[in-house]
Amino acid sequence: MHLVEPTDWDHSAETWGAVTGQRGCGENRYEGVINRLQFWLEPGCRLHVIPRDAIMLGIRMEFTVAEFYAQGGVTVFADRMAAVLGIHASDIKVVSVYEGSTIVDFFVTQAEDLRDALDLDKVEETFVEAMEVLDEFMGSPILNAVHSGVQIATKHSGEIETVEDVVNLWDDVIQEIESDEPRDQDISIEVVYRTQTQGEGDEHSRGMVTAYIIMLLALIVIIIVVMLIVCFYNRIAIKINIEKTAERTNDHKEGKLERRMSLQYDPKDDLGDIYSSKGSARHS
């Protein structure tokens, strides 16, 4: 099991890139504005959704979304916010960027390796302290900030003494979104299958059948060639054996075989020659 990173940020769409399946099983994205999690599944793909500790934070800056991206967008935001919080930029995950003036929702996730575990409470305290004293971030005044749903009094949000005095600058944006696109309270799951037309399916099936037929014909041809080679070899071997047998039969009829047998080495004859030569030597 390995961690599958989400898609890259799409600057033109101002959200995470669409899930296309190019990264295979588990490719995912989370769209914070509409609260939607998408991921890619394939046959044989097993997906594990494992919860991780995190703190949800947000900041509202005075410049426009276009100016935000002109300043470097999500990448620069994560780098500078990580420097403020004293953590690594990879621990920051931007959820959404939307107008009003520019609101960036993000969270800080707990490290996978316990040896690199973050003190999330300390990180949250650091964020609150920084938002209270900082005048600007990314070159823009900080209008408002929130941590875990609680508003932070910044230099440009005025004094907040009691809960009744809290004016959430996210409210107008949320009201606009809810009026334009009502949300269901329940979680809905939508499964989108990759489909193909009947013609494409038939063409694919015909192609598979054709490939199997070609493979079968090739196998039959190979078997026939092997059988022909074996038959040809046996025929030559039988022919040579018949020729040798006929030659021996012919030699036997003509008496050549007996003469060959008589010319073979006989130890008794050699022994007789030795004794006769010795007797001749004694007489002399």
FENBELPE-V205017 format. One record per pair of residues at least 12 apart in sequence whose C-alpha atoms are under 10 Angstrom apart, sorted by the first residue. I is the first residue (numbers start at 1). J is the second residue. If there is no record, write none. Layout:
I | J
I | J
//
This chain:
1 | 46
1 | 47
1 | 48
2 | 26
2 | 48
3 | 26
3 | 27
3 | 48
3 | 49
3 | 50
3 | 112
4 | 23
4 | 24
4 | 25
4 | 26
4 | 27
4 | 28
4 | 47
5 | 23
5 | 26
5 | 27
5 | 28
5 | 29
6 | 18
6 | 19
6 | 23
6 | 26
6 | 27
6 | 28
6 | 29
6 | 30
6 | 38
6 | 39
7 | 19
7 | 20
7 | 21
7 | 22
7 | 23
7 | 27
7 | 28
7 | 29
7 | 30
7 | 39
8 | 28
8 | 29
9 | 29
9 | 73
9 | 74
9 | 75
9 | 94
10 | 74
11 | 69
11 | 73
11 | 74
12 | 69
14 | 65
14 | 66
14 | 69
14 | 73
14 | 74
14 | 96
14 | 97
14 | 98
15 | 29
15 | 30
15 | 31
15 | 32
15 | 33
15 | 74
15 | 94
15 | 95
15 | 96
15 | 97
15 | 98
16 | 28
16 | 29
16 | 30
16 | 31
16 | 32
16 | 94
16 | 95
16 | 96
17 | 29
17 | 30
17 | 31
18 | 30
18 | 38
18 | 39
19 | 38
19 | 39
19 | 40
20 | 39
20 | 40
21 | 39
21 | 40
21 | 41
21 | 42
22 | 40
23 | 40
24 | 39
24 | 40
24 | 41
24 | 42
24 | 45
25 | 39
25 | 40
25 | 41
25 | 42
25 | 43
25 | 44
25 | 45
25 | 46
25 | 47
26 | 38
26 | 39
26 | 40
26 | 41
26 | 42
26 | 45
26 | 46
26 | 47
26 | 48
26 | 49
27 | 39
27 | 40
27 | 41
27 | 47
28 | 40
28 | 41
29 | 95
30 | 94
30 | 95
30 | 96
31 | 94
31 | 95
31 | 96
31 | 97
32 | 94
32 | 95
32 | 96
32 | 97
32 | 105
32 | 106
33 | 95
33 | 96
33 | 97
33 | 98
33 | 105
33 | 174
33 | 177
34 | 96
34 | 177
34 | 181
34 | 183
35 | 95
35 | 96
35 | 183
35 | 187
36 | 187
36 | 188
36 | 189
37 | 189
38 | 189
38 | 190
38 | 191
39 | 191
40 | 191
40 | 192
41 | 191
41 | 192
41 | 193
42 | 193
42 | 194
52 | 109
52 | 110
52 | 111
52 | 112
53 | 107
53 | 108
53 | 109
53 | 110
53 | 111
53 | 112
53 | 118
53 | 120
54 | 91
54 | 92
54 | 93
54 | 107
54 | 108
54 | 109
54 | 110
54 | 111
54 | 118
54 | 120
54 | 121
54 | 148
55 | 92
55 | 106
55 | 107
55 | 108
55 | 109
55 | 110
55 | 120
55 | 121
55 | 123
55 | 124
55 | 147
55 | 148
55 | 149
56 | 93
56 | 94
56 | 95
56 | 105
56 | 106
56 | 107
56 | 108
56 | 109
56 | 124
56 | 146
56 | 147
56 | 148
56 | 149
57 | 92
57 | 94
57 | 95
57 | 104
57 | 105
57 | 106
57 | 107
57 | 108
57 | 124
57 | 127
57 | 128
57 | 145
57 | 146
57 | 147
57 | 148
57 | 149
57 | 150
57 | 151
58 | 94
58 | 95
58 | 96
58 | 97
58 | 103
58 | 104
58 | 105
58 | 106
58 | 107
58 | 127
58 | 144
58 | 145
58 | 146
58 | 147
58 | 148
58 | 149
58 | 150
58 | 151
58 | 152
58 | 170
59 | 102
59 | 103
59 | 104
59 | 105
59 | 106
59 | 131
59 | 137
59 | 142
59 | 143
59 | 144
59 | 145
59 | 146
59 | 147
59 | 151
59 | 152
59 | 170
60 | 97
60 | 98
60 | 99
60 | 100
60 | 101
60 | 102
60 | 103
60 | 104
60 | 105
60 | 137
60 | 140
60 | 141
60 | 142
60 | 143
60 | 144
60 | 145
60 | 146
60 | 169
60 | 170
61 | 99
61 | 100
61 | 101
61 | 102
61 | 103
61 | 104
61 | 136
61 | 137
61 | 138
61 | 139
61 | 140
61 | 141
61 | 142
61 | 143
61 | 144
61 | 145
61 | 156
62 | 100
62 | 101
62 | 102
62 | 103
62 | 136
62 | 137
62 | 139
62 | 140
62 | 141
62 | 142
62 | 143
62 | 144
62 | 156
63 | 99
63 | 100
63 | 101
63 | 102
63 | 103
63 | 138
63 | 139
63 | 140
63 | 141
63 | 142
63 | 143
64 | 98
64 | 99
64 | 100
64 | 101
64 | 102
64 | 103
64 | 140
65 | 97
65 | 98
65 | 99
65 | 100
65 | 101
65 | 102
65 | 103
65 | 104
66 | 99
66 | 102
67 | 102
67 | 140
68 | 97
68 | 101
68 | 102
68 | 103
68 | 104
68 | 138
68 | 139
68 | 140
69 | 97
71 | 138
71 | 139
71 | 140
72 | 138
73 | 97
73 | 138
74 | 93
74 | 94
74 | 95
74 | 96
74 | 97
74 | 104
75 | 89
75 | 94
76 | 89
76 | 138
77 | 89
77 | 92
77 | 94
77 | 104
77 | 137
77 | 138
78 | 90
78 | 91
78 | 92
78 | 93
78 | 94
78 | 106
79 | 92
80 | 137
80 | 138
81 | 127
81 | 137
81 | 138
82 | 108
84 | 123
84 | 126
84 | 127
84 | 130
84 | 131
84 | 137
85 | 108
85 | 122
85 | 123
85 | 124
85 | 125
85 | 126
85 | 127
85 | 128
85 | 129
85 | 130
86 | 123
86 | 126
86 | 127
87 | 108
87 | 118
87 | 123
88 | 108
89 | 108
90 | 108
90 | 109
90 | 111
91 | 107
91 | 108
91 | 109
91 | 110
91 | 111
91 | 118
92 | 106
92 | 107
92 | 108
92 | 109
92 | 110
93 | 105
93 | 106
93 | 107
93 | 108
93 | 109
94 | 106
94 | 107
94 | 108
95 | 107
98 | 173
99 | 173
100 | 169
100 | 170
100 | 172
100 | 173
100 | 174
101 | 143
101 | 169
101 | 173
102 | 140
102 | 142
102 | 143
103 | 143
103 | 144
103 | 145
103 | 169
103 | 170
103 | 173
104 | 145
105 | 145
105 | 146
105 | 147
106 | 147
107 | 147
107 | 148
108 | 120
108 | 123
108 | 124
124 | 147
124 | 148
125 | 147
127 | 145
127 | 146
127 | 147
127 | 152
128 | 145
128 | 146
128 | 147
128 | 151
128 | 152
128 | 153
128 | 154
129 | 152
129 | 153
129 | 154
130 | 154
131 | 143
131 | 144
131 | 145
131 | 146
131 | 152
131 | 153
131 | 154
131 | 155
132 | 144
132 | 145
132 | 152
132 | 153
132 | 154
132 | 155
132 | 156
132 | 157
133 | 153
133 | 154
133 | 155
134 | 154
134 | 155
134 | 156
135 | 154
135 | 155
135 | 156
136 | 155
136 | 156
141 | 154
141 | 155
141 | 156
142 | 154
142 | 155
142 | 156
142 | 157
143 | 155
143 | 156
143 | 157
143 | 158
143 | 169
144 | 156
144 | 157
144 | 158
144 | 167
144 | 168
144 | 169
144 | 170
145 | 157
145 | 168
145 | 169
145 | 170
146 | 168
146 | 169
146 | 170
149 | 168
150 | 163
150 | 166
150 | 168
151 | 163
151 | 166
151 | 167
151 | 168
151 | 169
151 | 170
152 | 166
152 | 168
153 | 166
157 | 169
//
